[in-house]
């Protein structure tokens, strides 16, 4: 029996981000294989689930009150890494034959430390943000140092793989995020009643720019509202913008919603205004539901999924006027009446899971 362990900050319902969705999807796919025992370890408590998981997937909470390094600053972030190290060390020793899937830079650092003490454990590292996203030279050096300790690194795009090779990381495989074929629809019979933003309300995602684009588009004068699905530290700023510009009747803020139908059905378009992106699940899901995507052309995920003028539009970063222009364009209307879902069918689970199984089998054979 092959044991696969994921580690996430939180699998609780108030943490329905893209990484958690990716982990839920992969865990559900892996457990379909009778020779796999799949566990998700959540640092936080899990009173309710972020996403539905198969009954054969084990979910274990470590009940850490301070479960994410974002709750700390400065030297306390380093203390967080060592606290998580101590939490995981006992589990790793007990499950020495497991293959661990790390899901972020801080976890990669923790497992790099663990590998230094227990070189025999098997770890696959992955980062779900773009490799161009830097938090300083020192952190970049540490990230590189610890990635080199892991057995494999999974890159979401070929550009990310080139970056890892450049900094000396070996055993890098490109495996993009994937979605279930059950999400696809092949019709465009929608009312197109609202524009959507789906993502964290945090600086990296720049939700205020999506709100600004909607405001300047004046789509509300045509009866098209904006639904913003998410939560985060920018919430109060978003509320202030809505109030100051008298958009209360046109903008709806929604948190904790993860049902695909509720998010994408009848949507006019998805707005993505991030500084950087890894390989966004929201783009895959949106296009699979025949909802076109308007995104800043930032490294590297959007340009690996969006086919300009075909299933969406890539826009020069921070060019809000161009964003507004595309929201009113005839080209967007022509995309809206087309079946664009087929353009992301290459990313269905059945195609992508094979690459994961290949790595698992290579690790399992190297005992």
N, C-alpha and C positions, 0 to 999 in steps of 0.2 A: 504494500500500500504506500503510495507516494503522498507525503504530507506537504501541503502548501499553506503557508501562513502569511497573511497580509498584516500590515501595521498602519493604522491611521490615527490622527489626532482624536477624532470623534466620529462615531457612527450614530449619534443621537439626531433626532428629527430637526433640531435647530441648526444643523450643519449639513445642509443639502447642497453642497458645492459640487463642482465638476469632478474633483478627485474622488470624492465619496461615491458619486454615480459610476465612475469608471471601475472602482473596486467592487461595487455591488454587481455590476454587469459581468466582470471577469470571474468573480467568485461563483456566480450562478452558472456560468458556462463551464468552469472547471469541474464543478461537482456533478456534471452530467456524465463524467467519466468514472466508471465504477472503481477504478484503481486509484482514485484521488480522495484524500481527506482534506477538506478545505476549512480554514479557520480565519476569521477576521478579528484581530486584536484592536480594541479601541482604548486609547488612554483615558478617555472620559467615561463617565457612567452613561448607560444607554437605557433610559426609561421608555423611550419610543424610538422606532427605527427611522433613519434618514431615508432609506429606500427598501423596497421589498426584497427579501432574499429567500432563496430556496430553503426548505426545511432541513435539507442535508448540509447546509452551511452552518458551521458553528460560529457563534458570536460571543466573544469573551471581553468583559470590561475590566480595566485595571483601576477604575474609579479614582483617577488622579484629578484633584480639584483644579490644578493649573496644568492643563493638558497640552497647551500649545505655546511655543516660544513667543508668539505675538503678544502674550500676556506679560511679557518681560521686556526689559531694555538693558543695554550695556552688558555688564559682567554677569547679570542674572540669567542672561540667555545661555551662557556657558554652564552655569549651575544647573539650568534646566536639562542640558544635554547629559550631564553626569547623573542627575536624578533618574532620567529615563534609562540610562545605561544600567543603573542598579536594578531598576524595575524589570528590565528585559533579560538581564544576565541569568537570573535563576531559570526563567522560562527556556532560554536558549540552551542551557545545560541539560534541562530535562528533555528537550526535543531536539537533540543533536543531529537527527537525520532529516529534519524538516528543511524545506527550501523557503527562505524568507523573501518577501517582496516588499522592499522599502519604497515609500511613495513621496518623499520630499528630500530636500537638501539636509535639513536637520536630522532626519532619520538616517540618511546615508552616512552622516558623521557619526551618529551613535553606533551604527553597525560596523563602520570602519574601525572604531575603537574596540568593539566586541571581537572583530576578526583578528585584531592584533593580539588579543588575549586567547582567543579560541579559533585558530586559523582553519580548523576543519569544518566550521559551519558554512552553509551555502547561502549566499545572499545575492539577489538581483536588485540593483539600484535603478530608480527611475525618478525623474524630475518632471513635474507637470506644468512648469512654466518655461518660457523660452530661455535658451542658454545665453541670450544677449542681456538678460535681466541681471544686472550686477549690483551688489550691495557693498562694493569696495574691494580693493586689491587683496587685502588680508583674507576676507571671506572667500574670494575666488580661489586663492592659493590653498586654503583649507579644504574647500570643496573638491578641488583636483586631487589633493593628497589622499582624502578618504575614499573617493571613487575608485582610485587605483587599488585599494585594498579589497574591493568587492569582486565577486566571481564574474559577474556580467553587469553591464550597464545597458539599459533600454533607452534608445533615443526615439522621440516621437516623429522626427523628420530627418531627411538626409542632411539638411543643414546642421542640425544638432549633432549628428554623428560626426560630421567634419570637424566641429568644434571639439568634441571629445578626443578625437584622434590628434588634433593639434596640440592639446594639453597633455598628451601622453597616456590617455586612458585606453586600455586594450579590451578586447572581447566586448565590442559594442555591436548591438543588433538594433535595426530600425523596426519598431513595431508601433504603428499608429493606434490611436484609440478606435474602438469599434462599437457598433450598435446592432441591436436585434433586428432581424428581417421583419419581425412582427410590427415594427414601428412604421414601416413604409405604407404609404397610400399612393394610388396611381390616378387620382382625380384632382381637380382644382375647383370643385363646386363649393366655393367658400363665399361668405358674405364680405370678407375682408373688412372687418369692423374696427380693428385696432392694431396699432403698432406695438411691438413688444421689445422690452429689454429684459434679458435673463442673465443674472450674474450677481456677484457680491457687490454691495454698496461700499467699495473701498477705492482708495486712490489709484491703485494699479488698473482698475477696471474703468475709471472715469465715467461713472453713471451720469454726472451732471452734464457732460457733453452730449450724451444721448438725449437728455431732457431738453437741452438747449436746441438741438437740431429739430426735435419735435415742435418746440415752441416757435421757432423761426419758420418752420414749414407751414404753419397755420392750418395743418390738416384737420384740426378741431372744427374749423369753419365748414368742413365738408362732412362732419359727423364721425370722423375717425379719431378715436381716443388713444391714449397711451397706457399700457399696463406694464408696470415695472415689477418683475419678480425677483426678490432678493432681500437681503438684510446686511447690515454692517454699519461701520462707524460714520459713513457719509449720510446716514438716514436723515438726521436733523437738517443738514445742508440742503438735501433734496426737498424736504418739507418747506423750508424757508423759500427756496426758489419757486416752488409751486404757489405758495401764498403771495409772494411779491409780484408774481406775474398773472395772478388771478386764474390759475389753471385747475382749481379745486374740482371743477365739474368735469374735467377732461382727463385727469391723470389719476390712476389707481395704483396704490402701493400694496403689494401682496407678498407675504412671507410664508415659508413652509410648504409651498405648493410644489409637488413633484410629479403630478399626473400629466403625462404628455398631452393628452387630449385637451385638458383644461388650459394648458399653456399655449398650444400652437393652433388649435382649431379656430378658423375664422380670422387668423392673423393677417395683417396687411404686409408686414415685413418685420424681420428681426434686425435690431440696431446693435452693433458691436463697436465700442469706442475705446477699447483697451489700449494701454501703452505697449504691451507685449502680450502674446498668447502662445501657449504650448500647442495643443491640438484640440481645440474646443469641442466638447460634446454638444454644446448648444448649436453650433453650426451644422454638425452632422444631423442632429435631430430635426432642426428647422427645415433643412433641405429635404430630408426624408419625408417630412410632412407637407412638402410642396409650398413651403414658405420661403421666399427669397431672402437673402442676407445682405445687408449693407454693412461693410466693415472697413475700418482703417486698415491699410495695407502694412501691417506691423509684423515683425518676425515672430514665429515663422508659420504658425498654424493656418491662419486664414488663406494665405496664398497657396497652400497645399490642398485646400478643399474647394475654395470658391473659384469658379470659372467665370471670369468677368463677362458680363452681358448674357450669361447662359443660366446660371443658378443664383446669381447675385452680382454685387459690385464691390470692387476694391478701390478704396478712396485714399488719397494722400492724407496721412495723419494730420489731424487738427484742422482740416479744411471743411469747416462746418457748412460753408456756402455750397460746396460741391455735394455734401451730404443732402442738403435741402433740395438741391437741383435734381438729384437722383430720386428722391422721394416723390417728386412731381413728374418725373420723366415718363415718356411713352415707352421707353425701353423697360422700365420696371413693370408697367402694365402688361407688356408682351410676355415678360417672364411669369407674371402672375397667372396667366391663362395657359401656361405650358406645364407639362409633366416634367419636373426637374429632379424628381426623386432618384431616377436611374443614375444620375451623375455621382452619387455617393454609394452606389451599391457595392462597389469594390471594398468598402469598409464594413461590410456585414461580419458578424461574429465568426461565421463559418470559415471565412477567408483568413481572418486575422489570428484566430486561436491556434492555427497550425504552427505559427511562428513561436508562440509561447511553449507549445508542447515540445518543439524541437529543442529549446533551451533546457526545459525540465529534464528531458531524456538524456541530454549531454551531461548535466549536473549529476543526475542519478547514476550514470555509468562511471563517474569519476569518484569513486568512494575511497 
